[in-house]
Every structure is written in C-alpha cells, then in structure tokens.
Amino acid sequence: MWYLFTQMWLWILFSFALGWVAHWYYSGRRDQTQTDATKRQTQPFVAATTPSTTPSTSPAASPVAPEPAPISEEAEVSQPQVTSEKEEHSEKPSGFAQEPEAKDNLKRIKGIGAVNEKALNDLGIYQFSQIAQWTPENIKWVEGSLAFPGRIGREDWVTQAKALASES
C-alpha cells in the first residue's frame, strides 16, 4: 500500500516539474516572439518598387518609389457591376399583401421561429395561404430577401403551409 502511495506522489511531483519546465520554456519563447514583433513594428516600411535604370552601389540604399502617372480627366474608369441576390429580387412578386386583419401564427411551420416570422411579416407574408400559393419565383425571392438559400425547400414550408391552411 505504501508503495502505491509513494509511487502516486512521485508521478504527481514529476508531472508538476514537467509542467513547470514546459511553462518556463514556452513563456520564454513568447517573450522573445513579442520582442521580435515589436522590432518589426518599429522598422520603417519600405515599399517594393520596380528596379531603377541606374544600379545602386550600396546594397543598403533605400529604393525611392516613382511618382504615379497623372490620370487624365478623359479616361473612364470602368467599375465592375456587382449585383447581389437582394438587388436581383428587389421587386416584390404578387401575393404579398398588406397586413390583414387576421394573421396566422407562422411559427407553426417547422423552420420558422420568431425572428423569421417577423422578417416574413416585414415582407408582407402573414398567412399560411400566402405561403401555400408560392411559386418557385416567390420562393427564390423570399430566400434572396431573407438570405435563406435552399432552406424553404429543405424544410418544405409550402407543403406545411398547405396542410395548416386547410386546417383553418
């Protein structure tokens, strides 16, 4: 019994010593790394330039960046046109009405929580019958407007809405 007790304490002492050595080693490396990073931050930035026509005799000579060519006012700058899915689907399709007197609890559809219900209400979707009548274009527009690519099809909102609309 004493043998096991002694052996356990020796392993604990060994583990403690090993942890202390590892801490000493890695904390010393971290301090050195921080010193190197501080040195890099204080060194001046030297921009990369094209080689000049006259060779420099001193390898430590700092290169001088050439002045940029002036841009003429006549030159047209063509910007790439970036269109997001929201811009493509900015026109509201038919079937999205004003707020009706009686709103359905859209959270009954699996996959629609409180946040999604509010977002759908903001888009003009308040009733199961509206979701039940969605066309593929409507689904694409809602997914683009709410950033839910493929979610409506995966969770089968339209079929669930048809079943819930028939109940009420």
MDTraj code that builds the backbone (N, CA, C; nanometers):
import mdtraj as md
import numpy as np

residues = "MET TRP TYR LEU PHE THR GLN MET TRP LEU TRP ILE LEU PHE SER PHE ALA LEU GLY TRP VAL ALA HIS TRP TYR TYR SER GLY ARG ARG ASP GLN THR GLN THR ASP ALA THR LYS ARG GLN THR GLN PRO PHE VAL ALA ALA THR THR PRO SER THR THR PRO SER THR SER PRO ALA ALA SER PRO VAL ALA PRO GLU PRO ALA PRO ILE SER GLU GLU ALA GLU VAL SER GLN PRO GLN VAL THR SER GLU LYS GLU GLU HIS SER GLU LYS PRO SER GLY PHE ALA GLN GLU PRO GLU ALA LYS ASP ASN LEU LYS ARG ILE LYS GLY ILE GLY ALA VAL ASN GLU LYS ALA LEU ASN ASP LEU GLY ILE TYR GLN PHE SER GLN ILE ALA GLN TRP THR PRO GLU ASN ILE LYS TRP VAL GLU GLY SER LEU ALA PHE PRO GLY ARG ILE GLY ARG GLU ASP TRP VAL THR GLN ALA LYS ALA LEU ALA SER GLU SER".split()
xyz = np.array([
    [0.0814, -0.1189, 0.0000],
    [0.0000, 0.0000, 0.0000],
    [0.0859, 0.1255, 0.0000],
    [0.1896, 0.1251, 0.0869],
    [0.2781, 0.2416, 0.0911],
    [0.3514, 0.2591, -0.0413],
    [0.3779, 0.1496, -0.1058],
    [0.4453, 0.1549, -0.2352],
    [0.3595, 0.2298, -0.3371],
    [0.2309, 0.1990, -0.3439],
    [0.1410, 0.2673, -0.4371],
    [0.1260, 0.4148, -0.4025],
    [0.1155, 0.4437, -0.2736],
    [0.1033, 0.5819, -0.2285],
    [0.2275, 0.6628, -0.2675],
    [0.3440, 0.6069, -0.2450],
    [0.4701, 0.6733, -0.2789],
    [0.4820, 0.6903, -0.4301],
    [0.4474, 0.5869, -0.5022],
    [0.4563, 0.5936, -0.6481],
    [0.3617, 0.7010, -0.7026],
    [0.2411, 0.7123, -0.6487],
    [0.1466, 0.8140, -0.6938],
    [0.2031, 0.9538, -0.6701],
    [0.2605, 0.9767, -0.5521],
    [0.3155, 1.1092, -0.5225],
    [0.4373, 1.1409, -0.6095],
    [0.5161, 1.0410, -0.6412],
    [0.6301, 1.0640, -0.7312],
    [0.5826, 1.1035, -0.8711],
    [0.4752, 1.0395, -0.9219],
    [0.4207, 1.0754, -1.0529],
    [0.3618, 1.2177, -1.0500],
    [0.2960, 1.2540, -0.9415],
    [0.2420, 1.3900, -0.9292],
    [0.3553, 1.4917, -0.9279],
    [0.4611, 1.4636, -0.8529],
    [0.5759, 1.5528, -0.8469],
    [0.6437, 1.5635, -0.9831],
    [0.6573, 1.4507, -1.0519],
    [0.7160, 1.4516, -1.1855],
    [0.6318, 1.5349, -1.2832],
    [0.4994, 1.5183, -1.2771],
    [0.4101, 1.5949, -1.3658],
    [0.4196, 1.7440, -1.3373],
    [0.4269, 1.7791, -1.2095],
    [0.4403, 1.9197, -1.1724],
    [0.5702, 1.9780, -1.2266],
    [0.6784, 1.9045, -1.2109],
    [0.8087, 1.9516, -1.2597],
    [0.8078, 1.9641, -1.4119],
    [0.7496, 1.8673, -1.4805],
    [0.7419, 1.8722, -1.6259],
    [0.6584, 1.9928, -1.6719],
    [0.5468, 2.0178, -1.6045],
    [0.4643, 2.1346, -1.6369],
    [0.5383, 2.2645, -1.6133],
    [0.6159, 2.2711, -1.5057],
    [0.6928, 2.3922, -1.4756],
    [0.7990, 2.4172, -1.5834],
    [0.8659, 2.3129, -1.6266],
    [0.9677, 2.3265, -1.7312],
    [0.9023, 2.3700, -1.8625],
    [0.7898, 2.3107, -1.8969],
    [0.7207, 2.3497, -2.0199],
    [0.6756, 2.4948, -2.0127],
    [0.6249, 2.5375, -1.8988],
    [0.5834, 2.6771, -1.8823],
    [0.7033, 2.7705, -1.8970],
    [0.8129, 2.7360, -1.8345],
    [0.9330, 2.8194, -1.8431],
    [0.9813, 2.8302, -1.9881],
    [0.9804, 2.7183, -2.0591],
    [1.0277, 2.7162, -2.1965],
    [0.9369, 2.8001, -2.2870],
    [0.8057, 2.7768, -2.2785],
    [0.7139, 2.8456, -2.3687],
    [0.6943, 2.9919, -2.3329],
    [0.7011, 3.0266, -2.2058],
    [0.6866, 3.1686, -2.1720],
    [0.8108, 3.2453, -2.2149],
    [0.9266, 3.1819, -2.2115],
    [1.0485, 3.2461, -2.2605],
    [1.0433, 3.2657, -2.4108],
    [0.9884, 3.1702, -2.4835],
    [0.9743, 3.1814, -2.6292],
    [0.8739, 3.2905, -2.6644],
    [0.7657, 3.3016, -2.5860],
    [0.6641, 3.4029, -2.6138],
    [0.7229, 3.5423, -2.5951],
    [0.8021, 3.5620, -2.4885],
    [0.8637, 3.6931, -2.4666],
    [0.9568, 3.7284, -2.5815],
    [1.0312, 3.6296, -2.6323],
    [1.1210, 3.6537, -2.7442],
    [1.0416, 3.6869, -2.8701],
    [0.9311, 3.6188, -2.8928],
    [0.8473, 3.6436, -3.0096],
    [0.7863, 3.7828, -3.0013],
    [0.7428, 3.8245, -2.8832],
    [0.6867, 3.9581, -2.8674],
    [0.7928, 4.0639, -2.8943],
    [0.9180, 4.0390, -2.8527],
    [1.0257, 4.1337, -2.8779],
    [1.0502, 4.1456, -3.0276],
    [1.0492, 4.0333, -3.1001],
    [1.0672, 4.0362, -3.2448],
    [0.9545, 4.1140, -3.3126],
    [0.8321, 4.0936, -3.2668],
    [0.7188, 4.1645, -3.3251],
    [0.7307, 4.3137, -3.3001],
    [0.7790, 4.3527, -3.1819],
    [0.7972, 4.4951, -3.1516],
    [0.9039, 4.5543, -3.2422],
    [1.0115, 4.4790, -3.2677],
    [1.1168, 4.5275, -3.3570],
    [1.0615, 4.5487, -3.4975],
    [0.9782, 4.4548, -3.5443],
    [0.9212, 4.4666, -3.6783],
    [0.8301, 4.5879, -3.6894],
    [0.7578, 4.6203, -3.5830],
    [0.6665, 4.7331, -3.5883],
    [0.7417, 4.8655, -3.5917],
    [0.8601, 4.8714, -3.5308],
    [0.9332, 4.9980, -3.5268],
    [1.0191, 5.0199, -3.6504],
    [1.0427, 4.9161, -3.7320],
    [1.1212, 4.9336, -3.8527],
    [1.0389, 5.0097, -3.9557],
    [1.1027, 5.1014, -4.0313],
    [1.0272, 5.1767, -4.1319],
    [0.9831, 5.0855, -4.2459],
    [0.8684, 5.1169, -4.3022],
    [0.8150, 5.0408, -4.4142],
    [0.8844, 5.0861, -4.5410],
    [0.9332, 4.9912, -4.6201],
    [0.9975, 5.0214, -4.7470],
    [0.9116, 4.9594, -4.8558],
    [0.8592, 5.0438, -4.9429],
    [0.7718, 4.9947, -5.0493],
    [0.8525, 4.9254, -5.1569],
    [0.7971, 4.8201, -5.2111],
    [0.8624, 4.7496, -5.3214],
    [0.8415, 4.8288, -5.4493],
    [0.9475, 4.8492, -5.5229],
    [0.9392, 4.9249, -5.6471],
    [1.0020, 4.8462, -5.7592],
    [0.9842, 4.8954, -5.8795],
    [1.0490, 4.8330, -5.9937],
    [1.1961, 4.8720, -5.9926],
    [1.2836, 4.7873, -6.0433],
    [1.4258, 4.8217, -6.0418],
    [1.4523, 4.9475, -6.1243],
    [1.5370, 5.0303, -6.0697],
    [1.5688, 5.1554, -6.1401],
    [1.6695, 5.1276, -6.2519],
    [1.6844, 5.2248, -6.3407],
    [1.7750, 5.2065, -6.4545],
    [1.9197, 5.2233, -6.4137],
    [1.9451, 5.2964, -6.3073],
    [2.0829, 5.3124, -6.2608],
    [2.1040, 5.2205, -6.1418],
    [2.2012, 5.1324, -6.1509],
    [2.2242, 5.0414, -6.0398],
    [2.2834, 5.1161, -5.9207],
    [2.2406, 5.0799, -5.8014],
    [2.2960, 5.1445, -5.6827],
    [2.4184, 5.0672, -5.6377],
    [2.5117, 5.1378, -5.5822],
    [2.6352, 5.0732, -5.5389],
    [2.6227, 5.0205, -5.3971],
    [2.5350, 5.0788, -5.3200],
    [2.5190, 5.0356, -5.1817],
    [2.3984, 4.9438, -5.1702],
    [2.4183, 4.8250, -5.1156],
    [2.3040, 4.7350, -5.1024],
    [2.2031, 4.7862, -4.9982],
    [2.2460, 4.8741, -4.9100],
    [2.1562, 4.9239, -4.8057],
    [2.0811, 5.0493, -4.8505],
    [2.1026, 5.0911, -4.9733],
    [2.0348, 5.2119, -5.0208],
    [1.8851, 5.1853, -5.0293],
    [1.8048, 5.2784, -4.9774],
    [1.6610, 5.2585, -4.9792],
    [1.6064, 5.2989, -5.1155],
    [1.5220, 5.2160, -5.1732],
    [1.4656, 5.2489, -5.3037],
    [1.3642, 5.3630, -5.2915],
    [1.3585, 5.4425, -5.3954],
    [1.2645, 5.5534, -5.3984],
    [1.1532, 5.5165, -5.4949],
    [1.0309, 5.5295, -5.4486],
    [0.9170, 5.4940, -5.5314],
    [0.8948, 5.6020, -5.6368],
    [0.8724, 5.5611, -5.7624],
    [0.8468, 5.6614, -5.8657],
    [0.7095, 5.7245, -5.8454],
    [0.6966, 5.8481, -5.8926],
    [0.5684, 5.9161, -5.8802],
    [0.4684, 5.8511, -5.9749],
    [0.3440, 5.8376, -5.9315],
    [0.2448, 5.7775, -6.0194],
    [0.2109, 5.8702, -6.1349],
    [0.1767, 5.8108, -6.2481],
    [0.1419, 5.8883, -6.3661],
    [0.0087, 5.9583, -6.3417],
    [-0.0047, 6.0825, -6.3881],
    [-0.1312, 6.1524, -6.3671],
    [-0.2433, 6.0875, -6.4491],
    [-0.3605, 6.0877, -6.3936],
    [-0.4760, 6.0296, -6.4608],
    [-0.5470, 6.1417, -6.5358],
    [-0.5678, 6.1163, -6.6617],
    [-0.6350, 6.2187, -6.7408],
    [-0.7829, 6.2209, -6.7066],
    [-0.8449, 6.3364, -6.7189],
    [-0.9859, 6.3501, -6.6864],
    [-1.0734, 6.2772, -6.7888],
    [-1.0199, 6.2561, -6.9090],
    [-1.0960, 6.1912, -7.0140],
    [-1.1043, 6.0392, -6.9937],
    [-1.0099, 5.9851, -6.9195],
    [-1.0074, 5.8398, -6.9008],
    [-1.1269, 5.7978, -6.8166],
    [-1.1978, 5.6998, -6.8676],
    [-1.3139, 5.6482, -6.7949],
    [-1.2712, 5.5266, -6.7149],
    [-1.3110, 5.5257, -6.5935],
    [-1.2804, 5.4128, -6.5081],
    [-1.4030, 5.3235, -6.5058],
    [-1.3854, 5.2011, -6.5505],
    [-1.4991, 5.1089, -6.5532],
    [-1.4999, 5.0292, -6.4240],
    [-1.6077, 5.0414, -6.3508],
    [-1.6248, 4.9681, -6.2271],
    [-1.7038, 4.8414, -6.2565],
    [-1.6609, 4.7293, -6.2022],
    [-1.7399, 4.6084, -6.2232],
    [-1.8731, 4.6225, -6.1514],
    [-1.9774, 4.5776, -6.2169],
    [-2.1092, 4.5879, -6.1573],
    [-2.1342, 4.4630, -6.0738],
    [-2.1501, 4.4858, -5.9453],
    [-2.1747, 4.3771, -5.8528],
    [-2.3216, 4.3808, -5.8167],
    [-2.3879, 4.2693, -5.8405],
    [-2.5288, 4.2620, -5.8043],
    [-2.5451, 4.1497, -5.7047],
    [-2.6141, 4.1784, -5.6004],
    [-2.6411, 4.0759, -5.5015],
    [-2.7766, 4.0142, -5.5310],
    [-2.8051, 3.9048, -5.4605],
    [-2.9345, 3.8401, -5.4817],
    [-3.0467, 3.9309, -5.4364],
    [-3.0211, 4.0145, -5.3341],
    [-3.1252, 4.1047, -5.2867],
    [-3.1607, 4.2065, -5.3941],
    [-3.0587, 4.2553, -5.4676],
    [-3.0866, 4.3516, -5.5731],
    [-3.1636, 4.2866, -5.6873],
    [-3.1291, 4.1599, -5.7172],
    [-3.1975, 4.0915, -5.8256],
    [-3.3441, 4.0665, -5.7914],
    [-3.3737, 4.0486, -5.6641],
    [-3.5082, 4.0156, -5.6199],
    [-3.5718, 4.1339, -5.5488],
    [-3.5364, 4.2558, -5.5865],
    [-3.5866, 4.3713, -5.5141],
    [-3.7335, 4.3992, -5.5444],
    [-3.7847, 4.3564, -5.6582],
    [-3.9250, 4.3797, -5.6913],
    [-4.0113, 4.2723, -5.6274],
    [-4.1064, 4.3165, -5.5448],
    [-4.1915, 4.2231, -5.4706],
    [-4.2880, 4.1533, -5.5654],
    [-4.2919, 4.0192, -5.5646],
    [-4.3849, 3.9468, -5.6504],
    [-4.5282, 3.9596, -5.5996],
    [-4.6213, 3.9176, -5.6804],
    [-4.7613, 3.9248, -5.6403],
    [-4.7902, 3.8217, -5.5310],
    [-4.8946, 3.8470, -5.4548],
    [-4.9310, 3.7558, -5.3474],
    [-4.8781, 3.7989, -5.2124],
    [-4.8082, 3.9091, -5.2062],
    [-4.7548, 3.9612, -5.0812],
    [-4.8350, 4.0865, -5.0495],
    [-4.9288, 4.0744, -4.9575],
    [-5.0292, 4.1779, -4.9367],
    [-4.9957, 4.2663, -4.8173],
    [-5.0845, 4.3633, -4.7967],
    [-5.0784, 4.4470, -4.6782],
    [-5.1186, 4.3614, -4.5584],
    [-5.0945, 4.4116, -4.4404],
    [-5.1241, 4.3355, -4.3197],
    [-5.2738, 4.3113, -4.3068],
    [-5.3159, 4.1836, -4.3027],
    [-5.4587, 4.1532, -4.2934],
    [-5.5079, 4.1671, -4.1483],
    [-5.6373, 4.1580, -4.1343],
    [-5.6973, 4.1664, -4.0007],
    [-5.6551, 4.0462, -3.9157],
    [-5.6623, 3.9272, -3.9736],
    [-5.6277, 3.8049, -3.9009],
    [-5.4961, 3.7500, -3.9537],
    [-5.3965, 3.7434, -3.8650],
    [-5.2664, 3.6883, -3.9029],
    [-5.2552, 3.5471, -3.8468],
    [-5.1926, 3.4591, -3.9257],
    [-5.1681, 3.3237, -3.8786],
    [-5.0384, 3.3201, -3.7977],
    [-5.0282, 3.2217, -3.7112],
    [-4.9064, 3.2011, -3.6344],
    [-4.8086, 3.1227, -3.7221],
    [-4.7233, 3.1931, -3.7946],
    [-4.6329, 3.1284, -3.8898],
    [-4.5287, 3.0410, -3.8203],
    [-4.5125, 3.0577, -3.6906],
    [-4.4167, 2.9750, -3.6173],
    [-4.4610, 2.8293, -3.6090],
    [-4.5838, 2.8005, -3.6469],
    [-4.6301, 2.6620, -3.6501],
    [-4.5639, 2.5835, -3.7627],
    [-4.5083, 2.6539, -3.8610],
    [-4.4333, 2.5879, -3.9683],
    [-4.2943, 2.5564, -3.9158],
    [-4.2543, 2.4309, -3.9284],
    [-4.1222, 2.3886, -3.8820],
    [-4.0155, 2.4660, -3.9599],
    [-3.9273, 2.5341, -3.8885],
    [-3.8208, 2.6112, -3.9514],
    [-3.8445, 2.7607, -3.9430],
    [-3.9642, 2.8016, -3.9001],
    [-3.9928, 2.9438, -3.8844],
    [-4.0026, 2.9723, -3.7354],
    [-3.9106, 3.0525, -3.6873],
    [-3.9122, 3.0948, -3.5483],
    [-3.9634, 3.2379, -3.5389],
    [-3.9452, 3.2983, -3.4229],
    [-3.9938, 3.4345, -3.4005],
    [-3.9247, 3.5342, -3.4932],
    [-3.7958, 3.5180, -3.5130],
    [-3.7206, 3.6108, -3.5987],
    [-3.7646, 3.5968, -3.7439],
    [-3.7774, 3.4728, -3.7898],
    [-3.8207, 3.4501, -3.9279],
    [-3.9640, 3.4972, -3.9499],
    [-4.0493, 3.4778, -3.8500],
    [-4.1873, 3.5230, -3.8633],
    [-4.1925, 3.6748, -3.8793],
    [-4.1137, 3.7471, -3.7998],
    [-4.1111, 3.8931, -3.8113],
    [-4.0570, 3.9353, -3.9477],
    [-3.9533, 3.8677, -3.9931],
    [-3.8964, 3.9006, -4.1242],
    [-3.9979, 3.8741, -4.2353],
    [-4.0709, 3.7643, -4.2253],
    [-4.1741, 3.7345, -4.3258],
    [-4.2862, 3.8376, -4.3195],
    [-4.3245, 3.8773, -4.1998],
    [-4.4270, 3.9816, -4.1864],
    [-4.3805, 4.1125, -4.2480],
    [-4.2520, 4.1439, -4.2321],
    [-4.1969, 4.2653, -4.2931],
    [-4.2032, 4.2592, -4.4454],
    [-4.1989, 4.1368, -4.5008],
    [-4.2077, 4.1199, -4.6463],
    [-4.3524, 4.1154, -4.6955],
    [-4.4486, 4.1130, -4.6029],
    [-4.5885, 4.1103, -4.6425],
    [-4.6481, 3.9710, -4.6421],
    [-4.5891, 3.8795, -4.5678],
    [-4.6370, 3.7420, -4.5608],
    [-4.6910, 3.7213, -4.4200],
    [-4.8235, 3.6995, -4.4107],
    [-4.8890, 3.6909, -4.2811],
    [-4.9692, 3.5622, -4.2617],
    [-5.0041, 3.4936, -4.3695],
    [-5.0956, 3.3812, -4.3589],
    [-5.0385, 3.2575, -4.4270],
    [-5.0862, 3.1418, -4.3787],
    [-5.0441, 3.0145, -4.4375],
    [-5.0856, 3.0063, -4.5842],
    [-5.2011, 3.0639, -4.6163],
    [-5.2496, 3.0562, -4.7543],
    [-5.1555, 3.1281, -4.8501],
    [-5.0891, 3.2329, -4.8041],
    [-4.9920, 3.3020, -4.8903],
    [-4.8732, 3.2106, -4.9203],
    [-4.8217, 3.1461, -4.8170],
    [-4.7066, 3.0563, -4.8356],
    [-4.7464, 2.9358, -4.9188],
    [-4.8695, 2.8871, -4.9008],
    [-4.9174, 2.7700, -4.9747],
    [-4.9254, 2.7973, -5.1245],
    [-4.9411, 2.9234, -5.1637],
    [-4.9538, 2.9590, -5.3051],
    [-4.8222, 3.0021, -5.3680],
    [-4.7124, 2.9897, -5.2976],
    [-4.5841, 3.0338, -5.3515],
    [-4.5466, 2.9556, -5.4761],
    [-4.4934, 3.0292, -5.5725],
    [-4.4371, 2.9699, -5.6940],
    [-4.2863, 2.9582, -5.6734],
    [-4.2144, 2.8896, -5.7609],
    [-4.0685, 2.8845, -5.7476],
    [-4.0046, 3.0241, -5.7494],
    [-4.0633, 3.1173, -5.8248],
    [-4.0104, 3.2536, -5.8272],
    [-4.0291, 3.3205, -5.6920],
    [-4.1468, 3.2979, -5.6293],
    [-4.1712, 3.3534, -5.4960],
    [-4.0708, 3.2978, -5.3951],
    [-4.0485, 3.1682, -5.4025],
    [-3.9537, 3.1051, -5.3097],
    [-3.8148, 3.1631, -5.3288],
    [-3.7746, 3.1797, -5.4540],
    [-3.6428, 3.2358, -5.4824],
    [-3.6321, 3.3781, -5.4293],
    [-3.7386, 3.4567, -5.4428],
    [-3.7381, 3.5949, -5.3960],
    [-3.7282, 3.5999, -5.2437],
    [-3.8053, 3.5152, -5.1741],
    [-3.8021, 3.5150, -5.0279],
    [-3.6655, 3.4681, -4.9779],
    [-3.6121, 3.3633, -5.0386],
    [-3.4807, 3.3150, -4.9977],
    [-3.3736, 3.4212, -5.0204],
    [-3.3836, 3.4941, -5.1315],
    [-3.2873, 3.6004, -5.1573],
    [-3.3045, 3.7179, -5.0637],
    [-3.4285, 3.7483, -5.0286],
    [-3.4544, 3.8616, -4.9398],
    [-3.4165, 3.8308, -4.7962],
    [-3.4316, 3.7072, -4.7551],
    [-3.4025, 3.6703, -4.6168],
    [-3.2700, 3.5975, -4.6021],
    [-3.1986, 3.5775, -4.7097],
    [-3.0696, 3.5078, -4.7100],
    [-3.0840, 3.3649, -4.6565],
    [-3.1834, 3.2922, -4.7095],
    [-3.2063, 3.1521, -4.6723],
    [-3.1913, 3.0645, -4.7947],
    [-3.0764, 3.0543, -4.8561],
    [-3.0682, 2.9745, -4.9780],
    [-3.1008, 2.8279, -4.9527],
    [-3.2081, 2.7814, -5.0168],
    [-3.2466, 2.6415, -5.0111],
    [-3.3228, 2.5987, -4.8871],
    [-3.3360, 2.6868, -4.7903],
    [-3.3979, 2.6477, -4.6637],
    [-3.5473, 2.6175, -4.6789],
    [-3.6160, 2.6974, -4.7589],
    [-3.7604, 2.6787, -4.7745],
    [-3.7896, 2.5424, -4.8355],
    [-3.7121, 2.5022, -4.9334],
    [-3.7304, 2.3707, -4.9947],
    [-3.6904, 2.2576, -4.9024],
    [-3.5795, 2.2748, -4.8301],
    [-3.5333, 2.1705, -4.7380],
    [-3.6342, 2.1438, -4.6277],
    [-3.6913, 2.2509, -4.5739],
    [-3.7857, 2.2359, -4.4624],
    [-3.9302, 2.2247, -4.5108],
    [-3.9504, 2.2323, -4.6417],
    [-4.0795, 2.2107, -4.7056],
    [-4.1898, 2.3003, -4.6475],
    [-4.1624, 2.4313, -4.6464],
    [-4.2551, 2.5293, -4.5914],
    [-4.3879, 2.5285, -4.6676],
    [-4.3829, 2.5135, -4.7998],
    [-4.5048, 2.5239, -4.8814],
    [-4.6012, 2.4099, -4.8472],
    [-4.5505, 2.2875, -4.8387],
    [-4.6369, 2.1738, -4.8057],
    [-4.6934, 2.1876, -4.6651],
    [-4.6095, 2.2309, -4.5705],
    [-4.6576, 2.2518, -4.4342],
    [-4.7652, 2.3601, -4.4310],
    [-4.7445, 2.4680, -4.5079],
    [-4.8418, 2.5775, -4.5108],
    [-4.9729, 2.5321, -4.5724],
    [-4.9673, 2.4459, -4.6754],
    [-5.0911, 2.3941, -4.7366],
    [-5.1692, 2.3130, -4.6346],
    [-5.1017, 2.2307, -4.5585],
    [-5.1696, 2.1490, -4.4582],
    [-5.2293, 2.2372, -4.3484],
    [-5.1546, 2.3389, -4.3050],
    [-5.2044, 2.4266, -4.1992],
    [-5.3160, 2.5168, -4.2499],
    [-5.3094, 2.5574, -4.3773],
    [-5.4147, 2.6416, -4.4339],
    [-5.5448, 2.5628, -4.4478],
    [-5.5342, 2.4340, -4.4771],
    [-5.6552, 2.3531, -4.4914],
    [-5.7217, 2.3271, -4.3550],
    [-5.6417, 2.3290, -4.2480],
    [-5.6967, 2.3113, -4.1142],
    [-5.7810, 2.4300, -4.0704],
    [-5.7371, 2.5494, -4.1095],
    [-5.8069, 2.6686, -4.0602],
    [-5.9153, 2.7173, -4.1517],
])
top = md.Topology()
chain = top.add_chain()
for i, resn in enumerate(residues, 1):
    res = top.add_residue(resn, chain, resSeq=i)
    for name in ("N", "CA", "C"):
        top.add_atom(name, md.element.get_by_symbol(name[0]), res)
traj = md.Trajectory(xyz[None], top)
